[in-house]
Amino acid sequence: MSYKNAGDVLPHKLLCEIQEYINGEYIYIPRQTLKKLPWGALSGAKKTLQDRNREIVARKNNGCPVAELARQYFLSTKTIYKIINAAKNG
């Protein structure tokens, strides 16, 4: 998140009105609910994790032991089982 100077982006009249409530301090303006992006949409993190999880499930289905998957992906065996179960139920 980056900061913008309100004087550069807001109409003068609106800026003056906001200054009546908060003068010279920082204010956070949240996104509109309808314009919020889902987690990982910009960074690609969600897709990366989905691809990793599909790979884990495929390797498990091809006989790779859970302990080996946990070691290779730096995850706990419990997490590997959660990924496998989520794929079965999802």
DAVEN-V984536 format. One record per helix or strand of 2 or more residues. SS is the DSSP state (A for helix, B for strand). FROM is the first residue (numbers start at 1). LEN is the number of residues. If there is no record, write none. Layout:
((SS,FROM,LEN) (SS,FROM,LEN))
//
This chain:
((A,6,4) (A,12,10) (A,33,3) (A,45,17) (A,66,8) (A,77,13))
//
